[in-house]
Amino acid sequence: MTTPRQLLAQSGLDRLDARVLLQHVAGVSHAWLIAHGDDPLDDAVVARFAALTARRQAGEPVAYLVGVREFYGRDFAVDPAVLIPRPETEQLVALALDHARPGALVLDLGTGSGCIPITLKLERPDLAVTAVDISAAALRVAAHNAAQLGASIRLLQSDWFAALAGEHFAVIVANPPYIKAGDPHLGNGDLRFEPAGALTDGADGLQHLRTLIAQAPAHLDAQGMLLLEHGHDQGKACRDMLAAVGFVAVCTWQDLAGLDRISGGRWPQ
């Protein structure tokens, strides 16, 4: 019989990846694996682990293999219809919480798994949160997560602001596709399996950022805040675009690695 310790040692995977996969197929916790590392495993568990190991070795993201990724201390269901939530995006949530007055209307554009709007609502139940995505498949994932986590948010299918005519918000946030076409990262690692339309605009990486900055003023309250996640080399371009449209208090925030990650500004009118 094969033991957890043997499986982990022989998997050929990063140890954390292997452990997460084994916990998933065996339905056990990390603590259980530590306490029972030399116990025999059922053949069915060993077979399921071998199948997921092969898929991981072929490059499939662990989050898709186990169907979940942690974000802001909560587990969110994910599948290949949505981007895998990143730790960097937690900063976007934190900034939105800082800028949202009590009872504010908040909008998340391109919501994917729903990790941003759901977290905003759970952290601040007073907020009225709307989330949109052009993908019906992504909205199904977001709706599932909202139901599982008990977050009452409004979900709409929309190409950015298209379904929001006449609506205004105190805070608008977005993590749009910002990788430029031809970027070699698109052919490496987990990105190969994530939805291309949520990663790249197929152009210079700034196309959707331009659109959101240009269209957001029509949907912002006076003194409303726009916050956009972007690539590490796009901070200056975003600040320039925000200032050119008329945003004030324009700023770029850096991530924990010291790289430009989020830019935003306040709409004065």
N, C-alpha and C positions, 0 to 999 in steps of 0.2 A: 504493500500500500504506500501511496505517496503522501508526504506530510506537507503542510504549509511552508515550512522552512525549506524543504527541498524544491518545491515549486518556485518559490521566490528566487532561490539561488540559481536555478537552471533556466529561468525565463528568458534571459538575454535582454531584458528591458531595464530601463531606469528603475531603481528600487521602489521609488514612490509610485510610479505608474503601475508597476507589477502589484504592489500592495493594494492600490485602489481597485484594480481589476479583480483581484482575488477576493477582497471584501465584498465586492458587488456580486460575483457569481456564487459565493458561499453564503451571502446574506448575514455577514458577521461584522463586528466592529474591529477597530485596530487593537483594542485591549484584548479581545478574544484571540486574535492571531498571536499576540505576545504570550498569552497564557497557555495556548494550545498549539504552539508551533511544531510540536513533534507528534501530534495526534494524526491518525490516518484520515484522509479525506475520501468522500464518496467518489467513485469513478465518474459519475455524471458531473460533479463539480470540476474535476480535473479536466474533463473533456471540454466543458464550457470555457474554462480558463485558457486552454490551449487554443481554442478558436479565437477568443478575443486577443490573445497574445499575438497570433498571426496577423490579425487585422491591425493591431497597434504597430507591429513591425513594418507593415506596409504603409504606415503613416497616418492612419485614421486617428483623430483626436480622442483622447481618453474621455473627454466630456460627452462626445457623441456615443461612444461605446457604452458608457454607463447611464447616459441620458440625463445627466444633471451636472450643474456647476454652481459652486458657492459664490455668492455676491453679497457684500455688506452683511455677512453673518447669516444669510439665508440660502437655502438650496432652491435653485431655479431649474426647471426642466428645460432641456435644449435638444434640438435635433438639427439635421442639416439644412433646415429652412431658415435658421437664424444664426447670427454670429454667437460665438461663445463669449460670455461676459468676461471682461478683463479687469484686473485690479485697478488699473489706471482710471477707469470710468467711475470708480467710487468717488474720486475727487470731484467729478462733475455733479454728482448727487449732493455732496457736501456743500459745494458752492451754491447750488440751487436752494438748499435748505437755509443757508445763510442769508440769501437775498429775498426769500419769500416771506412777506408779511403775513400775519394771522389771517386765515381764510382766503388766501390768494388763489387765483385761477392760474394753474400751471399747465404748460403744454410740452409734451415730449414728441419730437419728430423722428420718424424712422425707428420705431420702438423695438422691433425684433422680439426678443424673448420677454420684453416687458420689465426687465430688471430695473430700469431707471424709474419709470412712473410708479411701479408697485412699491419700490423702496421708499420713494418720496411719500406716498400715501401712508405706508405703515409707520414711517418715522414721524410724520406730521399728519395725523388724521384730520386736522382742520382744513387741509388743502383740498381744493377741488381739482382733480388731475385728469387731463385728457391726453390720450396717446394715439398717434396715427402711424400707419405703415401702408405702403403701397401693396404689400404682399398679403394675400388672404391666408396663406399657410403660416406666415409669421404671426398674424393676428390670432390664429387658433392656438398657437403656443402661448402667446401672451395672455389670452383669455383663460387658458388652463392654469397658468401660474397665478393669475389674479384670484381665481377660485380656490386653488389649493392653499394659498397664503392668506386668504381672507381680506383682499384689498379691493375696495369699491372704486374702480376707475372707469372712465368712459373710453371705449376703444372704437376707432373709426378707420375704415379703409380710405386712404387718401394719398395722392401724389403731393407730398409736402402740404401746402396750405389749401389745396384745391377744394376740399370739403368743409372749409372753415370760413366761408365768406361772412363778413360782418362780425366775426368773433374776435375778442381781445383778451389778452392774458397779461398777468403781472410778470411772469417769468416764462421764457421759452428756452428749452434746452434741446440739443441734438448732438448725436455722434454719427455724422453722415459718412458715406463712403469718401475717403480722402486719399487713398493710395493711387498714385499716377499709373497710367497704362504702361506696361512693360517693366514695372518694378520687379526685380528678381525675387523679392520676398514672396510674391504671389505664387511662385512655383515651388516654394519650400515649406516644409513643416506642415503645421495644422492648416495654414491658409489654403492649401490645395483642396481641402475638403469643405471649406466654408463657402457660403453663397457669394459668388463673385460680385453680384450687384450690390451687396452690402459692404464690399471692401473697396472697390474702385469705381471711379466715374467714367473710366474708359478714355480719359483725356489727361489733363495736367494735374489732376488731384484736387483742384480748386473749384471745379465746375459747380458742385452742389453747395459748397461754402459760399460762393458768389450768389447763388440763387437765394439761399436762406437769408443772407445779410441784406439783399435787396428787397426781399418780400416781407421780412419780419416787421418793419415799422408799421405796416398796415394792420398788424395784429397785436401790437403792443400797447398797453396802457401808457399814459404819461408816466415817465420815470420807470417804465418797465425794463426788465433786464433780459438780454440775449446772451446765452452761454453756449459755446461751440467747442467740442473736442476736435482736435486736428492732429496732423503729423508733426513730428519733432522739428521739422524745418519749415513749418508753415505759419509760425507765430507772427512774423513781421507782415507777411502778406495779409493775414486776417486782420491785424490791427490797422493796416493801411485801408483795407476795404471798409471796415467798420467806421473809421474816421471820415472817409470820403462820403459815405451815405449820410452822416450826421450824428452818429452815436457819440456820446461823451463818456468820460471816465473809462476810456478804452484801456484794457489791461490784458496781459497774458500771464497765466499761472503755470508754473513748472511742476512736473511730477516728481516723485521721490528720487528719480535718477538725475534730476536737475535739467531735464529736457522740457522745452516748450510743449504744452499738452492741451491747454484750454485757453481760449480767448473770448472776450466778451465786452459788452458795453451797455450803457444805459440810454434809453430813448428819451430825449428831453421834452418832446412835444405832447 
